[in-house]
Amino acid sequence: MDPNPIYSITTFQPSSEEIQLVDEDGEITERLTPRLRIFENTPLSCTGCDDPDIQNNYTITGPVPELVQYFYDTIISQEGNSTLSSDSNFQNYFRGLYFKVTPSASGGNSVILNLANANVNMKVLVFNKDTSDLDGDGDFEEIISISSNFRFGFGPRIVQFIDQEISTNVENEISSNSNSITGAERLFLKGGPGSVALVELFENQTEFEDFISNNWLINEAYLDLYVDQSKFTGIDGEAEPERIFVYNARTGEVLADYNLGSSSSGAVNSNTIHLGRLEREVEDDLNSRGIKYRIRLTNYLNTLIGLDNPTNDPLAVVVSQNVNVITGQRIKDATDSIELENVPLSTVIAPEGTVLHGNLSTDPDKRLQLKVFYTETN
């Protein structure tokens, strides 16, 4: 790839506000949802017009001038050339757009670009003298505008690269504090190309078989996963992930409790009976420090007890942007030593991370434990 782009613009800014597009008369023509903003309300000359009367009397409000000029030079001025003679010629000429995001020195921004439904809208205003009296007012000298709209989609090929690394200190701590047999002092969760925790509810196969053979009726069962607040000293509570997601690490499937939850309350409040939201020191205060997540497994255990050949599968715990999104993404270059082959899409796009107390935590009250309330049956 040529490291020198034909044109670049560095004024993209995430915006949580609605963007209003206006015409030359200041009338709103389109309302856009929050997105990356490169629009600014500055008067623009009618680029490409030769008549000085047009230049002096008509201005519009639109994107930054450099971007308008670039698209004029790149596309509009190609009229009559072979680059616009066919779709294949144009695709060979205009290869696409490349977005590169770098951290801001004054603070970060988190933006998820939905490129599958995105497009570039180009509105072309052509100003000419009305020599044919198209509006029928008898004035053959007035300047009129003819508007045309063109839409360019992002496809069929969309490639995204995320350059995000876990610090060496964290990697070393994960390696030194985790043991596939005895467990871990801490569980490290991180979205994107980050970290997943595997949890085994039963220490070994014998313990699992003993539990199943009891044939209990499980009234309630849950895991409380406590946040290790010592790892968040000086960090605003808003940086902590509001939701985590749990699923079968071997099959990639959701647990039985998931199917009983509601997904109609939006991403933050969906399915909170099974996958509890982060409990905070001050309720409903997103700046308050996190205490714990509660994951209910009542139906999951009852289902295991009812199966003819249940298996003691490990559970995968990940951070999530949206627990309603359960589509799996295959892990690149997974090896036989890794028990996990897929992770949910909702964790791939999650920027947050957290540290939880494991089963070997030095704080006994916050250790990861499965709590089961049951009724004995005959």
C-alpha contacts under 8 A as a table, 3 or more apart, distances in Angstrom:
res1	aa1	res2	aa2	distance
2	D	5	P	6.82
5	P	8	S	6.47
7	Y	70	Y	7.46
9	I	12	F	7.44
9	I	67	L	7.68
11	T	38	I	6.17
12	F	36	L	5.94
12	F	37	R	5.59
12	F	38	I	5.21
13	Q	36	L	5.46
13	Q	37	R	5.24
13	Q	38	I	6.83
14	P	34	P	7.90
14	P	35	R	6.01
14	P	36	L	4.52
14	P	37	R	6.06
14	P	109	N	7.33
14	P	111	V	7.00
15	S	18	E	7.92
15	S	34	P	5.67
15	S	35	R	5.67
15	S	36	L	6.03
15	S	37	R	6.20
16	S	34	P	4.88
16	S	35	R	6.96
17	E	33	T	7.40
17	E	34	P	5.33
18	E	31	R	6.73
18	E	32	L	5.73
18	E	33	T	5.18
18	E	34	P	5.31
19	I	31	R	5.85
19	I	32	L	4.95
19	I	33	T	6.53
19	I	34	P	6.83
19	I	37	R	7.94
20	Q	28	I	6.34
20	Q	29	T	7.54
20	Q	30	E	5.97
20	Q	31	R	4.74
20	Q	32	L	6.24
21	L	28	I	5.65
21	L	29	T	5.60
21	L	30	E	5.15
21	L	31	R	6.37
21	L	32	L	7.78
21	L	62	G	7.76
22	V	25	D	7.57
22	V	26	G	5.27
22	V	27	E	5.12
22	V	28	I	4.27
22	V	29	T	5.23
22	V	30	E	7.14
22	V	61	T	7.03
22	V	62	G	7.80
23	D	26	G	5.29
23	D	27	E	5.51
23	D	28	I	6.60
23	D	29	T	6.44
23	D	60	I	6.96
23	D	61	T	7.12
24	E	27	E	7.47
24	E	59	T	6.91
24	E	60	I	4.74
24	E	61	T	6.62
25	D	60	I	7.95
26	G	61	T	7.84
28	I	31	R	7.53
32	L	35	R	7.96
38	I	63	P	6.35
38	I	64	V	6.84
39	F	62	G	6.41
39	F	63	P	4.45
39	F	64	V	6.19
40	E	61	T	7.79
40	E	62	G	6.46
40	E	63	P	5.69
40	E	64	V	6.06
41	N	61	T	5.59
41	N	62	G	6.31
41	N	63	P	7.61
42	T	61	T	5.63
42	T	62	G	6.87
42	T	64	V	7.67
43	P	59	T	5.74
43	P	60	I	5.48
43	P	61	T	4.99
43	P	62	G	7.36
44	L	47	T	7.81
44	L	59	T	5.32
44	L	60	I	5.32
44	L	61	T	6.07
44	L	62	G	6.99
44	L	65	P	6.59
45	S	55	Q	6.13
45	S	58	Y	6.99
45	S	59	T	5.10
45	S	60	I	6.97
46	C	49	C	5.91
46	C	54	I	7.27
46	C	55	Q	5.86
46	C	58	Y	6.63
46	C	59	T	6.12
46	C	60	I	7.43
47	T	69	Q	6.99
47	T	72	Y	7.72
48	G	72	Y	7.76
49	C	52	P	7.83
49	C	54	I	6.92
49	C	55	Q	6.80
49	C	127	F	7.25
50	D	54	I	7.79
50	D	55	Q	7.75
51	D	54	I	5.43
51	D	55	Q	6.60
52	P	55	Q	4.91
52	P	56	N	6.09
53	D	56	N	5.23
53	D	57	N	6.05
54	I	57	N	5.30
54	I	58	Y	5.68
54	I	127	F	7.27
54	I	143	I	7.29
55	Q	58	Y	5.96
55	Q	59	T	7.57
56	N	59	T	7.99
62	G	65	P	7.87
63	P	67	L	6.73
63	P	68	V	6.55
64	V	67	L	5.62
64	V	68	V	6.65
65	P	68	V	5.13
65	P	69	Q	6.18
66	E	69	Q	5.15
66	E	70	Y	6.09
67	L	70	Y	5.01
67	L	71	F	6.36
68	V	71	F	5.43
68	V	72	Y	6.15
69	Q	72	Y	5.00
69	Q	73	D	6.09
70	Y	73	D	5.25
70	Y	74	T	5.93
71	F	74	T	4.94
71	F	75	I	5.66
71	F	76	I	7.01
72	Y	75	I	5.59
72	Y	76	I	4.81
72	Y	77	S	6.01
73	D	76	I	6.24
73	D	77	S	5.24
73	D	78	Q	7.43
74	T	77	S	6.57
74	T	78	Q	6.80
75	I	78	Q	5.34
75	I	79	E	7.63
76	I	79	E	6.09
78	Q	81	N	5.45
78	Q	83	T	6.89
78	Q	84	L	6.80
79	E	84	L	6.79
80	G	84	L	7.29
80	G	85	S	7.73
81	N	84	L	6.13
81	N	85	S	6.94
82	S	85	S	4.88
82	S	86	S	7.62
82	S	89	N	7.04
83	T	86	S	7.21
83	T	89	N	5.24
83	T	90	F	5.11
83	T	93	Y	6.21
84	L	87	D	7.28
84	L	89	N	6.62
84	L	90	F	5.51
85	S	89	N	6.75
85	S	90	F	7.51
86	S	89	N	5.24
86	S	90	F	6.28
87	D	90	F	5.17
87	D	91	Q	6.21
88	S	91	Q	5.14
88	S	92	N	6.16
89	N	92	N	5.13
89	N	93	Y	6.13
90	F	93	Y	4.94
90	F	94	F	5.89
91	Q	94	F	5.22
91	Q	95	R	5.78
92	N	95	R	5.97
103	P	107	G	7.61
103	P	108	G	6.03
104	S	107	G	5.41
104	S	108	G	5.54
104	S	109	N	7.86
105	A	108	G	7.66
110	S	351	P	7.52
112	I	349	I	7.48
114	N	117	N	5.93
114	N	118	A	6.25
115	L	118	A	4.68
115	L	119	N	7.57
115	L	154	F	6.27
115	L	158	I	7.55
116	A	154	F	6.63
116	A	155	G	7.46
117	N	153	G	7.97
117	N	154	F	7.84
118	A	153	G	6.49
118	A	154	F	6.38
119	N	151	R	6.55
119	N	152	F	5.44
119	N	153	G	4.34
119	N	154	F	5.87
120	V	151	R	5.70
120	V	152	F	4.99
120	V	153	G	6.38
121	N	149	N	7.13
121	N	150	F	5.87
121	N	151	R	4.58
121	N	152	F	6.42
122	M	149	N	5.78
122	M	150	F	5.03
122	M	151	R	6.17
123	K	147	S	7.00
123	K	148	S	5.82
123	K	149	N	4.55
123	K	150	F	6.34
124	V	147	S	5.74
124	V	148	S	5.18
124	V	149	N	6.27
124	V	150	F	7.99
125	L	145	S	6.12
125	L	146	I	5.68
125	L	147	S	4.67
125	L	148	S	6.60
126	V	145	S	5.38
126	V	146	I	5.20
126	V	147	S	6.50
127	F	143	I	6.44
127	F	144	I	5.65
127	F	145	S	4.45
127	F	146	I	6.61
128	N	143	I	5.47
128	N	144	I	5.71
128	N	145	S	6.54
129	K	140	F	6.95
129	K	141	E	5.55
129	K	142	E	5.53
129	K	143	I	4.47
129	K	144	I	6.19
130	D	133	D	5.14
130	D	134	L	6.41
130	D	139	D	7.31
130	D	140	F	5.06
130	D	141	E	5.91
130	D	142	E	5.76
130	D	143	I	6.02
130	D	144	I	6.12
131	T	134	L	7.94
131	T	140	F	4.64
131	T	141	E	6.45
132	S	140	F	6.59
133	D	136	G	5.21
133	D	137	D	6.73
133	D	138	G	6.16
133	D	139	D	6.35
133	D	140	F	5.43
136	G	139	D	7.77
139	D	142	E	6.01
154	F	157	R	7.34
154	F	158	I	6.86
155	G	158	I	6.02
162	I	192	G	7.98
162	I	193	P	7.96
164	Q	192	G	7.73
164	Q	193	P	6.80
165	E	193	P	7.46
165	E	194	G	7.58
166	I	170	V	6.67
166	I	171	E	6.75
166	I	194	G	6.76
167	S	170	V	5.40
167	S	171	E	6.40
168	T	171	E	5.01
168	T	172	N	6.07
169	N	172	N	5.16
169	N	173	E	6.19
170	V	173	E	5.02
170	V	174	I	6.13
171	E	174	I	5.15
171	E	175	S	6.26
172	N	175	S	5.12
172	N	176	S	6.08
173	E	176	S	5.13
173	E	177	N	5.84
174	I	177	N	5.44
174	I	178	S	5.89
174	I	186	R	7.94
174	I	187	L	7.96
174	I	188	F	7.21
175	S	178	S	5.71
177	N	184	A	5.51
177	N	185	E	5.94
177	N	186	R	7.05
178	S	183	G	5.93
178	S	184	A	4.40
178	S	185	E	7.07
178	S	186	R	7.78
179	N	182	T	5.53
179	N	183	G	4.99
179	N	184	A	6.01
180	S	183	G	5.86
183	G	358	G	7.30
183	G	359	N	6.30
183	G	360	L	6.63
184	A	187	L	6.81
184	A	358	G	5.32
184	A	359	N	6.11
184	A	360	L	5.45
184	A	361	S	7.46
185	E	357	H	6.31
185	E	358	G	4.69
185	E	359	N	6.21
185	E	360	L	4.31
185	E	361	S	4.40
185	E	362	T	7.21
186	R	228	D	7.84
186	R	355	V	6.58
186	R	356	L	5.60
186	R	357	H	4.73
186	R	358	G	4.49
186	R	359	N	7.84
186	R	360	L	7.53
186	R	361	S	6.55
187	L	197	A	6.01
187	L	355	V	5.62
187	L	356	L	4.92
187	L	357	H	6.13
187	L	358	G	5.61
188	F	195	S	6.27
188	F	196	V	6.98
188	F	197	A	6.59
188	F	353	G	7.62
188	F	354	T	6.20
188	F	355	V	4.72
188	F	356	L	6.50
189	L	194	G	7.19
189	L	195	S	4.94
189	L	196	V	5.36
189	L	197	A	6.45
189	L	317	V	7.62
189	L	318	V	5.94
189	L	319	V	6.34
189	L	353	G	5.33
189	L	354	T	5.30
189	L	355	V	6.20
189	L	356	L	7.94
190	K	193	P	7.70
190	K	194	G	4.60
190	K	195	S	4.73
190	K	196	V	6.83
190	K	318	V	7.18
190	K	319	V	6.43
190	K	350	A	7.91
190	K	351	P	7.34
190	K	352	E	6.08
190	K	353	G	4.01
190	K	354	T	6.51
191	G	194	G	5.17
191	G	195	S	6.79
191	G	318	V	7.28
191	G	319	V	5.92
191	G	320	S	7.39
191	G	347	T	5.02
191	G	348	V	5.74
191	G	349	I	6.72
191	G	350	A	4.65
191	G	351	P	5.25
191	G	352	E	5.81
191	G	353	G	6.13
192	G	347	T	6.17
192	G	348	V	4.20
192	G	349	I	5.59
192	G	350	A	5.79
192	G	351	P	6.18
193	P	348	V	6.89
195	S	318	V	7.66
196	V	316	A	6.72
196	V	317	V	6.00
196	V	318	V	5.38
197	A	316	A	5.78
197	A	317	V	5.13
197	A	318	V	6.75
198	L	249	A	7.41
198	L	314	P	6.19
198	L	315	L	5.57
198	L	316	A	4.66
198	L	317	V	6.25
199	V	314	P	5.49
199	V	315	L	5.07
199	V	316	A	6.34
199	V	317	V	7.40
200	E	203	E	6.80
200	E	312	N	7.83
200	E	313	D	7.15
200	E	314	P	4.65
200	E	315	L	6.32
201	L	312	N	7.99
201	L	314	P	7.14
201	L	315	L	7.92
201	L	370	L	6.67
202	F	205	Q	7.36
202	F	207	E	6.14
202	F	208	F	5.60
202	F	312	N	7.44
203	E	207	E	6.44
203	E	208	F	7.61
204	N	207	E	5.48
204	N	208	F	6.38
205	Q	208	F	4.97
205	Q	209	E	6.12
205	Q	312	N	6.98
206	T	209	E	5.16
206	T	210	D	6.16
207	E	210	D	5.15
207	E	211	F	6.27
208	F	211	F	5.18
208	F	212	I	6.36
208	F	312	N	6.66
209	E	212	I	5.10
209	E	213	S	6.07
210	D	213	S	5.16
210	D	214	N	6.50
211	F	214	N	5.54
211	F	215	N	7.57
212	I	215	N	5.78
212	I	216	W	7.79
212	I	304	L	7.46
212	I	305	I	5.26
213	S	305	I	7.86
214	N	376	E	7.77
215	N	305	I	6.30
215	N	376	E	7.44
215	N	377	T	6.78
216	W	305	I	7.72
216	W	374	Y	6.14
216	W	375	T	5.80
216	W	376	E	5.05
216	W	377	T	5.94
217	L	302	N	6.78
217	L	374	Y	5.47
217	L	375	T	5.08
217	L	376	E	6.43
217	L	377	T	6.91
218	I	221	A	6.97
218	I	298	T	6.21
218	I	299	N	7.88
218	I	301	L	7.12
218	I	302	N	5.98
218	I	372	V	7.06
218	I	373	F	6.09
218	I	374	Y	4.33
218	I	375	T	6.44
219	N	298	T	6.79
219	N	372	V	7.77
219	N	373	F	5.47
219	N	374	Y	5.01
219	N	375	T	6.90
220	E	296	R	7.58
220	E	297	L	7.49
220	E	298	T	4.97
220	E	372	V	5.97
220	E	373	F	5.15
220	E	374	Y	6.88
221	A	296	R	5.80
221	A	297	L	5.20
221	A	298	T	4.63
221	A	301	L	7.79
221	A	370	L	7.13
221	A	371	K	5.52
221	A	372	V	4.33
221	A	373	F	6.14
222	Y	294	R	6.63
222	Y	295	I	5.34
222	Y	296	R	4.11
222	Y	297	L	5.23
222	Y	298	T	6.92
222	Y	370	L	5.98
222	Y	371	K	5.54
222	Y	372	V	6.79
223	L	294	R	5.73
223	L	295	I	5.10
223	L	296	R	6.45
223	L	297	L	7.59
223	L	368	L	7.00
223	L	369	Q	6.09
223	L	370	L	5.04
223	L	371	K	6.42
224	D	292	K	6.51
224	D	293	Y	5.81
224	D	294	R	4.60
224	D	295	I	6.46
224	D	368	L	6.49
224	D	369	Q	6.96
224	D	370	L	7.69
225	L	292	K	5.33
225	L	293	Y	5.15
225	L	294	R	6.33
225	L	295	I	7.89
225	L	356	L	6.25
225	L	357	H	6.68
225	L	358	G	7.99
225	L	366	K	7.68
225	L	367	R	7.84
225	L	368	L	5.95
226	Y	291	I	5.83
226	Y	292	K	4.09
226	Y	293	Y	6.49
226	Y	356	L	5.47
226	Y	357	H	5.57
226	Y	366	K	5.86
226	Y	367	R	7.54
226	Y	368	L	7.54
227	V	290	G	6.39
227	V	291	I	5.44
227	V	292	K	5.41
227	V	293	Y	7.98
227	V	354	T	7.35
227	V	355	V	5.97
227	V	356	L	4.45
227	V	357	H	6.21
228	D	231	K	5.89
228	D	232	F	7.50
228	D	355	V	5.63
228	D	356	L	5.11
228	D	357	H	5.67
229	Q	232	F	5.12
229	Q	233	T	6.77
229	Q	289	R	7.71
229	Q	290	G	7.59
229	Q	291	I	7.78
230	S	233	T	5.75
231	K	355	V	6.91
232	F	235	I	5.26
232	F	236	D	7.94
235	I	239	A	7.20
236	D	239	A	5.87
236	D	240	E	7.92
236	D	287	N	5.88
236	D	288	S	7.40
236	D	289	R	7.25
237	G	240	E	5.54
237	G	286	L	6.30
237	G	287	N	4.46
237	G	288	S	4.97
237	G	289	R	4.45
237	G	290	G	6.49
238	E	241	P	7.75
238	E	286	L	5.19
238	E	287	N	4.75
238	E	288	S	7.22
238	E	289	R	7.87
239	A	352	E	6.74
240	E	289	R	7.95
240	E	290	G	7.09
240	E	352	E	6.50
240	E	353	G	6.67
240	E	354	T	6.30
241	P	244	I	7.24
241	P	278	L	7.56
241	P	319	V	6.61
241	P	320	S	7.47
241	P	352	E	5.62
241	P	353	G	6.45
241	P	354	T	6.95
242	E	268	V	7.27
242	E	277	R	5.85
242	E	278	L	5.21
243	R	268	V	7.22
243	R	275	L	7.49
243	R	276	G	7.25
243	R	277	R	5.33
243	R	278	L	6.26
243	R	319	V	6.25
243	R	320	S	5.60
243	R	321	Q	7.01
243	R	322	N	7.71
243	R	323	V	7.50
244	I	275	L	6.98
244	I	277	R	7.70
244	I	293	Y	7.75
244	I	317	V	6.94
244	I	318	V	5.61
244	I	319	V	4.24
244	I	320	S	5.11
244	I	323	V	7.70
245	F	275	L	6.59
245	F	317	V	5.77
245	F	318	V	5.30
245	F	319	V	5.98
245	F	320	S	5.91
245	F	323	V	6.42
246	V	254	V	7.27
246	V	255	L	7.73
246	V	275	L	7.60
246	V	295	I	7.94
246	V	315	L	6.49
246	V	316	A	5.56
246	V	317	V	4.70
246	V	318	V	6.58
247	Y	252	G	6.34
247	Y	253	E	5.88
247	Y	254	V	4.67
247	Y	255	L	5.83
247	Y	315	L	5.60
247	Y	316	A	5.44
247	Y	317	V	6.97
248	N	251	T	5.65
248	N	252	G	5.17
248	N	253	E	5.37
248	N	254	V	6.20
248	N	255	L	6.69
248	N	313	D	6.70
248	N	314	P	6.43
248	N	315	L	4.81
248	N	316	A	6.13
249	A	252	G	5.37
249	A	253	E	7.74
249	A	313	D	6.97
249	A	314	P	5.65
249	A	315	L	5.03
249	A	316	A	4.94
249	A	339	E	7.10
249	A	340	L	5.74
249	A	341	E	7.97
250	R	313	D	6.32
250	R	314	P	6.95
250	R	315	L	7.95
250	R	339	E	6.80
250	R	340	L	6.52
250	R	341	E	7.83
252	G	328	G	7.27
252	G	341	E	7.89
252	G	342	N	6.31
252	G	343	V	7.46
254	V	258	Y	6.30
254	V	326	I	7.74
255	L	258	Y	5.54
255	L	259	N	7.56
255	L	297	L	7.88
255	L	300	Y	5.90
256	A	259	N	5.84
256	A	260	L	7.50
256	A	297	L	7.98
256	A	299	N	5.63
256	A	300	Y	4.89
256	A	303	T	7.30
257	D	260	L	5.56
257	D	261	G	7.09
257	D	274	H	5.85
257	D	296	R	7.25
257	D	297	L	6.23
257	D	298	T	6.92
257	D	299	N	5.22
257	D	300	Y	5.94
258	Y	261	G	5.54
258	Y	271	N	7.05
258	Y	274	H	6.06
258	Y	275	L	7.86
261	G	270	S	7.32
261	G	271	N	4.41
261	G	272	T	7.22
261	G	273	I	6.59
261	G	274	H	6.73
262	S	265	S	7.11
262	S	270	S	5.67
262	S	271	N	4.96
263	S	266	G	6.74
263	S	267	A	7.73
263	S	270	S	4.74
263	S	271	N	5.99
263	S	324	N	6.21
264	S	270	S	6.47
265	S	268	V	7.58
265	S	269	N	5.42
265	S	270	S	5.13
266	G	269	N	5.75
266	G	270	S	5.74
267	A	270	S	5.62
267	A	321	Q	7.40
267	A	322	N	4.85
267	A	323	V	6.48
267	A	324	N	6.62
268	V	277	R	7.70
268	V	322	N	6.95
269	N	272	T	6.17
269	N	277	R	7.48
270	S	323	V	7.04
270	S	324	N	7.12
271	N	274	H	5.92
271	N	275	L	5.98
271	N	276	G	7.51
271	N	323	V	7.51
272	T	275	L	4.83
272	T	276	G	4.37
272	T	277	R	6.14
273	I	276	G	5.85
273	I	295	I	7.83
273	I	296	R	6.83
274	H	294	R	7.89
274	H	295	I	5.53
274	H	296	R	4.73
274	H	297	L	7.02
275	L	293	Y	7.77
275	L	294	R	6.68
275	L	295	I	5.03
275	L	296	R	6.78
276	G	293	Y	5.70
276	G	294	R	5.07
276	G	295	I	5.89
276	G	296	R	7.93
277	R	293	Y	6.12
277	R	294	R	7.55
278	L	290	G	6.20
278	L	291	I	7.04
278	L	292	K	5.82
278	L	293	Y	5.03
278	L	294	R	7.99
279	E	283	E	7.10
279	E	290	G	5.87
279	E	291	I	5.45
279	E	292	K	5.41
279	E	293	Y	6.26
280	R	283	E	5.59
280	R	284	D	7.49
280	R	285	D	7.37
280	R	286	L	7.88
280	R	288	S	5.96
280	R	289	R	5.60
280	R	290	G	4.29
280	R	291	I	5.22
280	R	292	K	7.42
281	E	288	S	5.90
281	E	289	R	5.83
281	E	290	G	6.34
281	E	291	I	6.43
282	V	285	D	5.60
282	V	288	S	5.72
282	V	289	R	7.77
283	E	288	S	7.96
285	D	288	S	5.37
286	L	289	R	7.89
297	L	300	Y	5.13
297	L	301	L	6.27
298	T	301	L	5.56
298	T	302	N	6.34
299	N	302	N	4.97
299	N	303	T	5.92
300	Y	303	T	5.17
300	Y	304	L	6.36
301	L	304	L	5.03
301	L	305	I	6.28
302	N	305	I	5.18
302	N	306	G	6.35
303	T	306	G	5.13
303	T	307	L	6.45
304	L	307	L	5.36
304	L	310	P	5.52
304	L	311	T	7.78
305	I	310	P	7.31
307	L	310	P	5.44
318	V	347	T	6.49
319	V	346	S	8.00
319	V	347	T	5.62
319	V	350	A	6.94
319	V	352	E	7.25
319	V	353	G	6.84
320	S	323	V	6.14
320	S	346	S	5.13
320	S	347	T	4.69
320	S	350	A	5.98
321	Q	346	S	5.23
321	Q	347	T	6.37
321	Q	349	I	7.03
321	Q	350	A	5.31
322	N	325	V	5.74
322	N	346	S	5.59
323	V	326	I	6.81
323	V	346	S	6.91
325	V	344	P	7.35
325	V	345	L	6.76
325	V	346	S	5.79
326	I	344	P	5.53
326	I	345	L	6.74
326	I	346	S	7.04
327	T	344	P	5.58
327	T	345	L	5.72
327	T	346	S	7.92
328	G	342	N	5.70
328	G	343	V	5.36
328	G	344	P	4.31
328	G	345	L	5.66
329	Q	342	N	5.26
329	Q	343	V	5.31
329	Q	344	P	5.82
329	Q	345	L	5.80
329	Q	348	V	7.95
330	R	341	E	5.81
330	R	342	N	4.32
330	R	343	V	6.50
331	I	334	A	5.74
331	I	340	L	7.85
331	I	341	E	5.51
331	I	342	N	5.41
331	I	343	V	6.89
334	A	338	I	6.52
334	A	340	L	7.69
334	A	341	E	6.31
335	T	338	I	5.51
336	D	339	E	7.03
338	I	341	E	7.54
340	L	343	V	7.75
343	V	347	T	7.04
343	V	348	V	7.39
344	P	347	T	5.62
344	P	348	V	6.74
345	L	348	V	5.00
345	L	349	I	6.59
346	S	349	I	5.69
346	S	350	A	6.40
347	T	350	A	4.88
357	H	360	L	7.81
357	H	361	S	5.60
357	H	366	K	6.34
357	H	367	R	5.72
357	H	368	L	6.35
358	G	361	S	5.33
358	G	367	R	5.58
358	G	368	L	5.11
359	N	367	R	4.85
359	N	368	L	4.55
359	N	369	Q	6.69
360	L	367	R	6.55
360	L	368	L	7.95
361	S	364	P	6.45
361	S	366	K	7.14
361	S	367	R	5.38
361	S	368	L	7.96
362	T	367	R	7.92
363	D	366	K	5.60
363	D	367	R	6.49
364	P	367	R	5.33
